[in-house]
Amino acid sequence: MFLKPTVTLDFAERTGHEFQYIYDANVGRHTYETLLDMAEQTELGIAELNPRDRIDVQTFIFVVGGYRDKDMPE
C-alpha cells in the first residue's frame, strides 16, 4: 500500500477509520499496520466491485479521498 497522506487521511475521515487519529508523518509500524487494516476493511466493503488486488483498493481510496464537493455535477 502506498500512503499519500492528504488523500488517505481524507478517506479515513469520511469512513470513520481510526487511521485518521493515529497517522504520523514519521510512518512507523503502527501507522502502516493501521493503513493495512483500512485497506482490508475497504476491500471487504467494495467486494461487490470485484477488486483484483490492492492496487484496485488503493485506487478506490484515492478516488474517494480526493473527491471534493466542487466535483459534484450541478
mmCIF file of the N, C-alpha and C atoms, coordinates in Angstrom:
data_MODEL
# 
_entry.id   MODEL 
# 
loop_
_atom_site.group_PDB 
_atom_site.id 
_atom_site.type_symbol 
_atom_site.label_atom_id 
_atom_site.label_alt_id 
_atom_site.label_comp_id 
_atom_site.label_asym_id 
_atom_site.label_entity_id 
_atom_site.label_seq_id 
_atom_site.pdbx_PDB_ins_code 
_atom_site.Cartn_x 
_atom_site.Cartn_y 
_atom_site.Cartn_z 
_atom_site.occupancy 
_atom_site.B_iso_or_equiv 
_atom_site.pdbx_formal_charge 
_atom_site.auth_seq_id 
_atom_site.auth_comp_id 
_atom_site.auth_asym_id 
_atom_site.auth_atom_id 
_atom_site.pdbx_PDB_model_num 
ATOM 1   N N  . MET A 1 1  ? 0.840   -1.178 0.000   1.00 0.00 ? 1  MET A N  1 
ATOM 2   C CA . MET A 1 1  ? 0.000   0.000  0.000   1.00 0.00 ? 1  MET A CA 1 
ATOM 3   C C  . MET A 1 1  ? 0.879   1.233  0.000   1.00 0.00 ? 1  MET A C  1 
ATOM 4   N N  . PHE A 1 2  ? 0.602   2.135  -0.920  1.00 0.00 ? 2  PHE A N  1 
ATOM 5   C CA . PHE A 1 2  ? 1.261   3.428  -0.910  1.00 0.00 ? 2  PHE A CA 1 
ATOM 6   C C  . PHE A 1 2  ? 0.474   4.347  0.012   1.00 0.00 ? 2  PHE A C  1 
ATOM 7   N N  . LEU A 1 3  ? 1.159   5.269  0.627   1.00 0.00 ? 3  LEU A N  1 
ATOM 8   C CA . LEU A 1 3  ? 0.497   6.201  1.532   1.00 0.00 ? 3  LEU A CA 1 
ATOM 9   C C  . LEU A 1 3  ? 0.655   7.614  1.010   1.00 0.00 ? 3  LEU A C  1 
ATOM 10  N N  . LYS A 1 4  ? -0.441  8.151  0.522   1.00 0.00 ? 4  LYS A N  1 
ATOM 11  C CA . LYS A 1 4  ? -0.490  9.560  0.146   1.00 0.00 ? 4  LYS A CA 1 
ATOM 12  C C  . LYS A 1 4  ? -1.288  10.216 1.271   1.00 0.00 ? 4  LYS A C  1 
ATOM 13  N N  . PRO A 1 5  ? -0.608  10.910 2.179   1.00 0.00 ? 5  PRO A N  1 
ATOM 14  C CA . PRO A 1 5  ? -1.242  11.349 3.422   1.00 0.00 ? 5  PRO A CA 1 
ATOM 15  C C  . PRO A 1 5  ? -2.538  12.142 3.277   1.00 0.00 ? 5  PRO A C  1 
ATOM 16  N N  . THR A 1 6  ? -2.567  13.154 2.438   1.00 0.00 ? 6  THR A N  1 
ATOM 17  C CA . THR A 1 6  ? -3.750  14.000 2.354   1.00 0.00 ? 6  THR A CA 1 
ATOM 18  C C  . THR A 1 6  ? -4.978  13.212 1.920   1.00 0.00 ? 6  THR A C  1 
ATOM 19  N N  . VAL A 1 7  ? -4.851  12.477 0.850   1.00 0.00 ? 7  VAL A N  1 
ATOM 20  C CA . VAL A 1 7  ? -5.974  11.706 0.314   1.00 0.00 ? 7  VAL A CA 1 
ATOM 21  C C  . VAL A 1 7  ? -6.363  10.575 1.267   1.00 0.00 ? 7  VAL A C  1 
ATOM 22  N N  . THR A 1 8  ? -5.379  9.892  1.811   1.00 0.00 ? 8  THR A N  1 
ATOM 23  C CA . THR A 1 8  ? -5.654  8.758  2.689   1.00 0.00 ? 8  THR A CA 1 
ATOM 24  C C  . THR A 1 8  ? -6.302  9.215  3.991   1.00 0.00 ? 8  THR A C  1 
ATOM 25  N N  . LEU A 1 9  ? -5.841  10.325 4.538   1.00 0.00 ? 9  LEU A N  1 
ATOM 26  C CA . LEU A 1 9  ? -6.458  10.858 5.751   1.00 0.00 ? 9  LEU A CA 1 
ATOM 27  C C  . LEU A 1 9  ? -7.887  11.305 5.482   1.00 0.00 ? 9  LEU A C  1 
ATOM 28  N N  . ASP A 1 10 ? -8.117  11.920 4.336   1.00 0.00 ? 10 ASP A N  1 
ATOM 29  C CA . ASP A 1 10 ? -9.474  12.338 3.987   1.00 0.00 ? 10 ASP A CA 1 
ATOM 30  C C  . ASP A 1 10 ? -10.386 11.115 3.887   1.00 0.00 ? 10 ASP A C  1 
ATOM 31  N N  . PHE A 1 11 ? -9.897  10.051 3.260   1.00 0.00 ? 11 PHE A N  1 
ATOM 32  C CA . PHE A 1 11 ? -10.687 8.819  3.146   1.00 0.00 ? 11 PHE A CA 1 
ATOM 33  C C  . PHE A 1 11 ? -10.988 8.263  4.535   1.00 0.00 ? 11 PHE A C  1 
ATOM 34  N N  . ALA A 1 12 ? -9.986  8.242  5.409   1.00 0.00 ? 12 ALA A N  1 
ATOM 35  C CA . ALA A 1 12 ? -10.177 7.721  6.766   1.00 0.00 ? 12 ALA A CA 1 
ATOM 36  C C  . ALA A 1 12 ? -11.220 8.538  7.515   1.00 0.00 ? 12 ALA A C  1 
ATOM 37  N N  . GLU A 1 13 ? -11.198 9.851  7.352   1.00 0.00 ? 13 GLU A N  1 
ATOM 38  C CA . GLU A 1 13 ? -12.205 10.705 7.994   1.00 0.00 ? 13 GLU A CA 1 
ATOM 39  C C  . GLU A 1 13 ? -13.594 10.415 7.449   1.00 0.00 ? 13 GLU A C  1 
ATOM 40  N N  . ARG A 1 14 ? -13.700 10.270 6.135   1.00 0.00 ? 14 ARG A N  1 
ATOM 41  C CA . ARG A 1 14 ? -15.008 10.013 5.513   1.00 0.00 ? 14 ARG A CA 1 
ATOM 42  C C  . ARG A 1 14 ? -15.592 8.666  5.925   1.00 0.00 ? 14 ARG A C  1 
ATOM 43  N N  . THR A 1 15 ? -14.715 7.707  6.190   1.00 0.00 ? 15 THR A N  1 
ATOM 44  C CA . THR A 1 15 ? -15.193 6.365  6.539   1.00 0.00 ? 15 THR A CA 1 
ATOM 45  C C  . THR A 1 15 ? -15.167 6.087  8.032   1.00 0.00 ? 15 THR A C  1 
ATOM 46  N N  . GLY A 1 16 ? -14.604 7.013  8.816   1.00 0.00 ? 16 GLY A N  1 
ATOM 47  C CA . GLY A 1 16 ? -14.555 6.836  10.255  1.00 0.00 ? 16 GLY A CA 1 
ATOM 48  C C  . GLY A 1 16 ? -13.494 5.858  10.736  1.00 0.00 ? 16 GLY A C  1 
ATOM 49  N N  . HIS A 1 17 ? -12.495 5.598  9.904   1.00 0.00 ? 17 HIS A N  1 
ATOM 50  C CA . HIS A 1 17 ? -11.453 4.652  10.291  1.00 0.00 ? 17 HIS A CA 1 
ATOM 51  C C  . HIS A 1 17 ? -10.459 5.318  11.240  1.00 0.00 ? 17 HIS A C  1 
ATOM 52  N N  . GLU A 1 18 ? -9.933  4.535  12.194  1.00 0.00 ? 18 GLU A N  1 
ATOM 53  C CA . GLU A 1 18 ? -9.013  5.047  13.199  1.00 0.00 ? 18 GLU A CA 1 
ATOM 54  C C  . GLU A 1 18 ? -7.715  5.609  12.620  1.00 0.00 ? 18 GLU A C  1 
ATOM 55  N N  . PHE A 1 19 ? -7.408  5.308  11.386  1.00 0.00 ? 19 PHE A N  1 
ATOM 56  C CA . PHE A 1 19 ? -6.192  5.824  10.757  1.00 0.00 ? 19 PHE A CA 1 
ATOM 57  C C  . PHE A 1 19 ? -6.117  7.338  10.883  1.00 0.00 ? 19 PHE A C  1 
ATOM 58  N N  . GLN A 1 20 ? -7.259  7.989  10.836  1.00 0.00 ? 20 GLN A N  1 
ATOM 59  C CA . GLN A 1 20 ? -7.281  9.454  10.921  1.00 0.00 ? 20 GLN A CA 1 
ATOM 60  C C  . GLN A 1 20 ? -6.712  9.971  12.238  1.00 0.00 ? 20 GLN A C  1 
ATOM 61  N N  . TYR A 1 21 ? -6.751  9.159  13.280  1.00 0.00 ? 21 TYR A N  1 
ATOM 62  C CA . TYR A 1 21 ? -6.275  9.585  14.595  1.00 0.00 ? 21 TYR A CA 1 
ATOM 63  C C  . TYR A 1 21 ? -4.835  9.176  14.885  1.00 0.00 ? 21 TYR A C  1 
ATOM 64  N N  . ILE A 1 22 ? -4.351  8.127  14.260  1.00 0.00 ? 22 ILE A N  1 
ATOM 65  C CA . ILE A 1 22 ? -3.026  7.622  14.599  1.00 0.00 ? 22 ILE A CA 1 
ATOM 66  C C  . ILE A 1 22 ? -1.957  7.995  13.565  1.00 0.00 ? 22 ILE A C  1 
ATOM 67  N N  . TYR A 1 23 ? -2.363  8.591  12.450  1.00 0.00 ? 23 TYR A N  1 
ATOM 68  C CA . TYR A 1 23 ? -1.380  8.925  11.417  1.00 0.00 ? 23 TYR A CA 1 
ATOM 69  C C  . TYR A 1 23 ? -0.268  9.792  11.993  1.00 0.00 ? 23 TYR A C  1 
ATOM 70  N N  . ASP A 1 24 ? 0.944   9.476  11.616  1.00 0.00 ? 24 ASP A N  1 
ATOM 71  C CA . ASP A 1 24 ? 2.129   10.243 11.991  1.00 0.00 ? 24 ASP A CA 1 
ATOM 72  C C  . ASP A 1 24 ? 3.005   10.339 10.748  1.00 0.00 ? 24 ASP A C  1 
ATOM 73  N N  . ALA A 1 25 ? 3.450   11.545 10.436  1.00 0.00 ? 25 ALA A N  1 
ATOM 74  C CA . ALA A 1 25 ? 4.275   11.747 9.235   1.00 0.00 ? 25 ALA A CA 1 
ATOM 75  C C  . ALA A 1 25 ? 5.542   10.887 9.253   1.00 0.00 ? 25 ALA A C  1 
ATOM 76  N N  . ASN A 1 26 ? 6.014   10.555 10.423  1.00 0.00 ? 26 ASN A N  1 
ATOM 77  C CA . ASN A 1 26 ? 7.143   9.631  10.560  1.00 0.00 ? 26 ASN A CA 1 
ATOM 78  C C  . ASN A 1 26 ? 6.567   8.223  10.626  1.00 0.00 ? 26 ASN A C  1 
ATOM 79  N N  . VAL A 1 27 ? 6.177   7.720  9.495   1.00 0.00 ? 27 VAL A N  1 
ATOM 80  C CA . VAL A 1 27 ? 5.448   6.456  9.424   1.00 0.00 ? 27 VAL A CA 1 
ATOM 81  C C  . VAL A 1 27 ? 6.233   5.335  10.087  1.00 0.00 ? 27 VAL A C  1 
ATOM 82  N N  . GLY A 1 28 ? 5.605   4.767  11.089  1.00 0.00 ? 28 GLY A N  1 
ATOM 83  C CA . GLY A 1 28 ? 6.184   3.634  11.798  1.00 0.00 ? 28 GLY A CA 1 
ATOM 84  C C  . GLY A 1 28 ? 5.296   2.415  11.634  1.00 0.00 ? 28 GLY A C  1 
ATOM 85  N N  . ARG A 1 29 ? 5.623   1.398  12.361  1.00 0.00 ? 29 ARG A N  1 
ATOM 86  C CA . ARG A 1 29 ? 4.916   0.125  12.249  1.00 0.00 ? 29 ARG A CA 1 
ATOM 87  C C  . ARG A 1 29 ? 3.416   0.257  12.532  1.00 0.00 ? 29 ARG A C  1 
ATOM 88  N N  . HIS A 1 30 ? 3.063   0.946  13.609  1.00 0.00 ? 30 HIS A N  1 
ATOM 89  C CA . HIS A 1 30 ? 1.644   1.057  13.977  1.00 0.00 ? 30 HIS A CA 1 
ATOM 90  C C  . HIS A 1 30 ? 0.853   1.812  12.908  1.00 0.00 ? 30 HIS A C  1 
ATOM 91  N N  . THR A 1 31 ? 1.432   2.884  12.398  1.00 0.00 ? 31 THR A N  1 
ATOM 92  C CA . THR A 1 31 ? 0.762   3.649  11.343  1.00 0.00 ? 31 THR A CA 1 
ATOM 93  C C  . THR A 1 31 ? 0.532   2.776  10.117  1.00 0.00 ? 31 THR A C  1 
ATOM 94  N N  . TYR A 1 32 ? 1.557   2.046  9.704   1.00 0.00 ? 32 TYR A N  1 
ATOM 95  C CA . TYR A 1 32 ? 1.428   1.222  8.498   1.00 0.00 ? 32 TYR A CA 1 
ATOM 96  C C  . TYR A 1 32 ? 0.464   0.053  8.723   1.00 0.00 ? 32 TYR A C  1 
ATOM 97  N N  . GLU A 1 33 ? 0.500   -0.552 9.900   1.00 0.00 ? 33 GLU A N  1 
ATOM 98  C CA . GLU A 1 33 ? -0.448  -1.635 10.198  1.00 0.00 ? 33 GLU A CA 1 
ATOM 99  C C  . GLU A 1 33 ? -1.883  -1.127 10.160  1.00 0.00 ? 33 GLU A C  1 
ATOM 100 N N  . THR A 1 34 ? -2.092  0.088  10.648  1.00 0.00 ? 34 THR A N  1 
ATOM 101 C CA . THR A 1 34 ? -3.440  0.667  10.620  1.00 0.00 ? 34 THR A CA 1 
ATOM 102 C C  . THR A 1 34 ? -3.859  0.987  9.193   1.00 0.00 ? 34 THR A C  1 
ATOM 103 N N  . LEU A 1 35 ? -2.917  1.433  8.376   1.00 0.00 ? 35 LEU A N  1 
ATOM 104 C CA . LEU A 1 35 ? -3.197  1.656  6.954   1.00 0.00 ? 35 LEU A CA 1 
ATOM 105 C C  . LEU A 1 35 ? -3.613  0.344  6.288   1.00 0.00 ? 35 LEU A C  1 
ATOM 106 N N  . LEU A 1 36 ? -2.898  -0.733 6.575   1.00 0.00 ? 36 LEU A N  1 
ATOM 107 C CA . LEU A 1 36 ? -3.243  -2.038 6.002   1.00 0.00 ? 36 LEU A CA 1 
ATOM 108 C C  . LEU A 1 36 ? -4.606  -2.509 6.483   1.00 0.00 ? 36 LEU A C  1 
ATOM 109 N N  . ASP A 1 37 ? -4.940  -2.231 7.740   1.00 0.00 ? 37 ASP A N  1 
ATOM 110 C CA . ASP A 1 37 ? -6.268  -2.587 8.253   1.00 0.00 ? 37 ASP A CA 1 
ATOM 111 C C  . ASP A 1 37 ? -7.350  -1.831 7.483   1.00 0.00 ? 37 ASP A C  1 
ATOM 112 N N  . MET A 1 38 ? -7.115  -0.557 7.238   1.00 0.00 ? 38 MET A N  1 
ATOM 113 C CA . MET A 1 38 ? -8.092  0.226  6.481   1.00 0.00 ? 38 MET A CA 1 
ATOM 114 C C  . MET A 1 38 ? -8.240  -0.337 5.070   1.00 0.00 ? 38 MET A C  1 
ATOM 115 N N  . ALA A 1 39 ? -7.129  -0.744 4.455   1.00 0.00 ? 39 ALA A N  1 
ATOM 116 C CA . ALA A 1 39 ? -7.184  -1.334 3.117   1.00 0.00 ? 39 ALA A CA 1 
ATOM 117 C C  . ALA A 1 39 ? -7.980  -2.636 3.130   1.00 0.00 ? 39 ALA A C  1 
ATOM 118 N N  . GLU A 1 40 ? -7.773  -3.464 4.147   1.00 0.00 ? 40 GLU A N  1 
ATOM 119 C CA . GLU A 1 40 ? -8.511  -4.725 4.252   1.00 0.00 ? 40 GLU A CA 1 
ATOM 120 C C  . GLU A 1 40 ? -9.997  -4.473 4.443   1.00 0.00 ? 40 GLU A C  1 
ATOM 121 N N  . GLN A 1 41 ? -10.344 -3.537 5.318   1.00 0.00 ? 41 GLN A N  1 
ATOM 122 C CA . GLN A 1 41 ? -11.756 -3.219 5.541   1.00 0.00 ? 41 GLN A CA 1 
ATOM 123 C C  . GLN A 1 41 ? -12.392 -2.648 4.279   1.00 0.00 ? 41 GLN A C  1 
ATOM 124 N N  . THR A 1 42 ? -11.640 -1.827 3.570   1.00 0.00 ? 42 THR A N  1 
ATOM 125 C CA . THR A 1 42 ? -12.144 -1.252 2.320   1.00 0.00 ? 42 THR A CA 1 
ATOM 126 C C  . THR A 1 42 ? -12.369 -2.349 1.292   1.00 0.00 ? 42 THR A C  1 
ATOM 127 N N  . GLU A 1 43 ? -11.425 -3.264 1.195   1.00 0.00 ? 43 GLU A N  1 
ATOM 128 C CA . GLU A 1 43 ? -11.559 -4.373 0.243   1.00 0.00 ? 43 GLU A CA 1 
ATOM 129 C C  . GLU A 1 43 ? -12.822 -5.177 0.521   1.00 0.00 ? 43 GLU A C  1 
ATOM 130 N N  . LEU A 1 44 ? -13.101 -5.438 1.783   1.00 0.00 ? 44 LEU A N  1 
ATOM 131 C CA . LEU A 1 44 ? -14.329 -6.154 2.144   1.00 0.00 ? 44 LEU A CA 1 
ATOM 132 C C  . LEU A 1 44 ? -15.562 -5.326 1.791   1.00 0.00 ? 44 LEU A C  1 
ATOM 133 N N  . GLY A 1 45 ? -15.481 -4.025 2.023   1.00 0.00 ? 45 GLY A N  1 
ATOM 134 C CA . GLY A 1 45 ? -16.614 -3.143 1.754   1.00 0.00 ? 45 GLY A CA 1 
ATOM 135 C C  . GLY A 1 45 ? -16.932 -2.978 0.284   1.00 0.00 ? 45 GLY A C  1 
ATOM 136 N N  . ILE A 1 46 ? -15.940 -3.133 -0.566  1.00 0.00 ? 46 ILE A N  1 
ATOM 137 C CA . ILE A 1 46 ? -16.171 -2.963 -2.011  1.00 0.00 ? 46 ILE A CA 1 
ATOM 138 C C  . ILE A 1 46 ? -16.104 -4.301 -2.746  1.00 0.00 ? 46 ILE A C  1 
ATOM 139 N N  . ALA A 1 47 ? -16.259 -5.376 -2.025  1.00 0.00 ? 47 ALA A N  1 
ATOM 140 C CA . ALA A 1 47 ? -16.139 -6.717 -2.630  1.00 0.00 ? 47 ALA A CA 1 
ATOM 141 C C  . ALA A 1 47 ? -17.032 -6.888 -3.857  1.00 0.00 ? 47 ALA A C  1 
ATOM 142 N N  . GLU A 1 48 ? -18.200 -6.272 -3.845  1.00 0.00 ? 48 GLU A N  1 
ATOM 143 C CA . GLU A 1 48 ? -19.100 -6.423 -4.993  1.00 0.00 ? 48 GLU A CA 1 
ATOM 144 C C  . GLU A 1 48 ? -18.555 -5.769 -6.257  1.00 0.00 ? 48 GLU A C  1 
ATOM 145 N N  . LEU A 1 49 ? -17.559 -4.911 -6.108  1.00 0.00 ? 49 LEU A N  1 
ATOM 146 C CA . LEU A 1 49 ? -16.907 -4.301 -7.269  1.00 0.00 ? 49 LEU A CA 1 
ATOM 147 C C  . LEU A 1 49 ? -15.796 -5.186 -7.825  1.00 0.00 ? 49 LEU A C  1 
ATOM 148 N N  . ASN A 1 50 ? -15.532 -6.309 -7.148  1.00 0.00 ? 50 ASN A N  1 
ATOM 149 C CA . ASN A 1 50 ? -14.530 -7.291 -7.557  1.00 0.00 ? 50 ASN A CA 1 
ATOM 150 C C  . ASN A 1 50 ? -13.125 -6.707 -7.719  1.00 0.00 ? 50 ASN A C  1 
ATOM 151 N N  . PRO A 1 51 ? -12.597 -6.080 -6.654  1.00 0.00 ? 51 PRO A N  1 
ATOM 152 C CA . PRO A 1 51 ? -11.221 -5.591 -6.774  1.00 0.00 ? 51 PRO A CA 1 
ATOM 153 C C  . PRO A 1 51 ? -10.274 -6.765 -7.000  1.00 0.00 ? 51 PRO A C  1 
ATOM 154 N N  . ARG A 1 52 ? -9.385  -6.632 -7.960  1.00 0.00 ? 52 ARG A N  1 
ATOM 155 C CA . ARG A 1 52 ? -8.464  -7.723 -8.300  1.00 0.00 ? 52 ARG A CA 1 
ATOM 156 C C  . ARG A 1 52 ? -7.278  -7.800 -7.354  1.00 0.00 ? 52 ARG A C  1 
ATOM 157 N N  . ASP A 1 53 ? -6.885  -6.639 -6.828  1.00 0.00 ? 53 ASP A N  1 
ATOM 158 C CA . ASP A 1 53 ? -5.708  -6.613 -5.969  1.00 0.00 ? 53 ASP A CA 1 
ATOM 159 C C  . ASP A 1 53 ? -5.715  -5.317 -5.162  1.00 0.00 ? 53 ASP A C  1 
ATOM 160 N N  . ARG A 1 54 ? -4.651  -5.114 -4.398  1.00 0.00 ? 54 ARG A N  1 
ATOM 161 C CA . ARG A 1 54 ? -4.566  -3.919 -3.562  1.00 0.00 ? 54 ARG A CA 1 
ATOM 162 C C  . ARG A 1 54 ? -4.467  -2.640 -4.394  1.00 0.00 ? 54 ARG A C  1 
ATOM 163 N N  . ILE A 1 55 ? -4.011  -2.757 -5.617  1.00 0.00 ? 55 ILE A N  1 
ATOM 164 C CA . ILE A 1 55 ? -3.963  -1.571 -6.470  1.00 0.00 ? 55 ILE A CA 1 
ATOM 165 C C  . ILE A 1 55 ? -5.378  -1.061 -6.720  1.00 0.00 ? 55 ILE A C  1 
ATOM 166 N N  . ASP A 1 56 ? -6.316  -1.972 -6.940  1.00 0.00 ? 56 ASP A N  1 
ATOM 167 C CA . ASP A 1 56 ? -7.713  -1.555 -7.107  1.00 0.00 ? 56 ASP A CA 1 
ATOM 168 C C  . ASP A 1 56 ? -8.248  -0.910 -5.831  1.00 0.00 ? 56 ASP A C  1 
ATOM 169 N N  . VAL A 1 57 ? -7.906  -1.481 -4.685  1.00 0.00 ? 57 VAL A N  1 
ATOM 170 C CA . VAL A 1 57 ? -8.351  -0.935 -3.399  1.00 0.00 ? 57 VAL A CA 1 
ATOM 171 C C  . VAL A 1 57 ? -7.735  0.450  -3.190  1.00 0.00 ? 57 VAL A C  1 
ATOM 172 N N  . GLN A 1 58 ? -6.465  0.555  -3.447  1.00 0.00 ? 58 GLN A N  1 
ATOM 173 C CA . GLN A 1 58 ? -5.767  1.828  -3.292  1.00 0.00 ? 58 GLN A CA 1 
ATOM 174 C C  . GLN A 1 58 ? -6.353  2.889  -4.217  1.00 0.00 ? 58 GLN A C  1 
ATOM 175 N N  . THR A 1 59 ? -6.659  2.512  -5.440  1.00 0.00 ? 59 THR A N  1 
ATOM 176 C CA . THR A 1 59 ? -7.265  3.450  -6.385  1.00 0.00 ? 59 THR A CA 1 
ATOM 177 C C  . THR A 1 59 ? -8.606  3.929  -5.866  1.00 0.00 ? 59 THR A C  1 
ATOM 178 N N  . PHE A 1 60 ? -9.401  3.015  -5.311  1.00 0.00 ? 60 PHE A N  1 
ATOM 179 C CA . PHE A 1 60 ? -10.689 3.388  -4.730  1.00 0.00 ? 60 PHE A CA 1 
ATOM 180 C C  . PHE A 1 60 ? -10.485 4.409  -3.612  1.00 0.00 ? 60 PHE A C  1 
ATOM 181 N N  . ILE A 1 61 ? -9.513  4.146  -2.726  1.00 0.00 ? 61 ILE A N  1 
ATOM 182 C CA . ILE A 1 61 ? -9.219  5.066  -1.626  1.00 0.00 ? 61 ILE A CA 1 
ATOM 183 C C  . ILE A 1 61 ? -8.805  6.432  -2.173  1.00 0.00 ? 61 ILE A C  1 
ATOM 184 N N  . PHE A 1 62 ? -7.973  6.453  -3.206  1.00 0.00 ? 62 PHE A N  1 
ATOM 185 C CA . PHE A 1 62 ? -7.510  7.718  -3.777  1.00 0.00 ? 62 PHE A CA 1 
ATOM 186 C C  . PHE A 1 62 ? -8.654  8.495  -4.425  1.00 0.00 ? 62 PHE A C  1 
ATOM 187 N N  . VAL A 1 63 ? -9.555  7.802  -5.099  1.00 0.00 ? 63 VAL A N  1 
ATOM 188 C CA . VAL A 1 63 ? -10.680 8.476  -5.749  1.00 0.00 ? 63 VAL A CA 1 
ATOM 189 C C  . VAL A 1 63 ? -11.613 9.067  -4.696  1.00 0.00 ? 63 VAL A C  1 
ATOM 190 N N  . VAL A 1 64 ? -11.977 8.262  -3.705  1.00 0.00 ? 64 VAL A N  1 
ATOM 191 C CA . VAL A 1 64 ? -12.889 8.750  -2.667  1.00 0.00 ? 64 VAL A CA 1 
ATOM 192 C C  . VAL A 1 64 ? -12.215 9.841  -1.834  1.00 0.00 ? 64 VAL A C  1 
ATOM 193 N N  . GLY A 1 65 ? -10.971 9.625  -1.457  1.00 0.00 ? 65 GLY A N  1 
ATOM 194 C CA . GLY A 1 65 ? -10.259 10.605 -0.648  1.00 0.00 ? 65 GLY A CA 1 
ATOM 195 C C  . GLY A 1 65 ? -9.975  11.899 -1.378  1.00 0.00 ? 65 GLY A C  1 
ATOM 196 N N  . GLY A 1 66 ? -9.883  11.841 -2.672  1.00 0.00 ? 66 GLY A N  1 
ATOM 197 C CA . GLY A 1 66 ? -9.604  13.033 -3.461  1.00 0.00 ? 66 GLY A CA 1 
ATOM 198 C C  . GLY A 1 66 ? -10.835 13.779 -3.917  1.00 0.00 ? 66 GLY A C  1 
ATOM 199 N N  . TYR A 1 67 ? -12.003 13.209 -3.647  1.00 0.00 ? 67 TYR A N  1 
ATOM 200 C CA . TYR A 1 67 ? -13.266 13.826 -4.069  1.00 0.00 ? 67 TYR A CA 1 
ATOM 201 C C  . TYR A 1 67 ? -13.524 15.100 -3.285  1.00 0.00 ? 67 TYR A C  1 
ATOM 202 N N  . ARG A 1 68 ? -13.977 16.119 -3.946  1.00 0.00 ? 68 ARG A N  1 
ATOM 203 C CA . ARG A 1 68 ? -14.328 17.384 -3.311  1.00 0.00 ? 68 ARG A CA 1 
ATOM 204 C C  . ARG A 1 68 ? -15.748 17.762 -3.726  1.00 0.00 ? 68 ARG A C  1 
ATOM 205 N N  . ASP A 1 69 ? -16.418 18.520 -2.889  1.00 0.00 ? 69 ASP A N  1 
ATOM 206 C CA . ASP A 1 69 ? -17.790 18.934 -3.180  1.00 0.00 ? 69 ASP A CA 1 
ATOM 207 C C  . ASP A 1 69 ? -17.897 19.654 -4.517  1.00 0.00 ? 69 ASP A C  1 
ATOM 208 N N  . LYS A 1 70 ? -16.840 20.378 -4.883  1.00 0.00 ? 70 LYS A N  1 
ATOM 209 C CA . LYS A 1 70 ? -16.870 21.098 -6.175  1.00 0.00 ? 70 LYS A CA 1 
ATOM 210 C C  . LYS A 1 70 ? -16.909 20.124 -7.354  1.00 0.00 ? 70 LYS A C  1 
ATOM 211 N N  . ASP A 1 71 ? -16.607 18.837 -7.111  1.00 0.00 ? 71 ASP A N  1 
ATOM 212 C CA . ASP A 1 71 ? -16.632 17.838 -8.169  1.00 0.00 ? 71 ASP A CA 1 
ATOM 213 C C  . ASP A 1 71 ? -18.053 17.337 -8.468  1.00 0.00 ? 71 ASP A C  1 
ATOM 214 N N  . MET A 1 72 ? -19.002 17.719 -7.616  1.00 0.00 ? 72 MET A N  1 
ATOM 215 C CA . MET A 1 72 ? -20.393 17.289 -7.802  1.00 0.00 ? 72 MET A CA 1 
ATOM 216 C C  . MET A 1 72 ? -20.960 17.901 -9.078  1.00 0.00 ? 72 MET A C  1 
ATOM 217 N N  . PRO A 1 73 ? -21.691 17.091 -9.847  1.00 0.00 ? 73 PRO A N  1 
ATOM 218 C CA . PRO A 1 73 ? -22.364 17.682 -11.017 1.00 0.00 ? 73 PRO A CA 1 
ATOM 219 C C  . PRO A 1 73 ? -23.467 18.627 -10.544 1.00 0.00 ? 73 PRO A C  1 
ATOM 220 N N  . GLU A 1 74 ? -23.704 19.627 -11.308 1.00 0.00 ? 74 GLU A N  1 
ATOM 221 C CA . GLU A 1 74 ? -24.731 20.619 -10.929 1.00 0.00 ? 74 GLU A CA 1 
ATOM 222 C C  . GLU A 1 74 ? -26.106 20.143 -11.264 1.00 0.00 ? 74 GLU A C  1 
# 
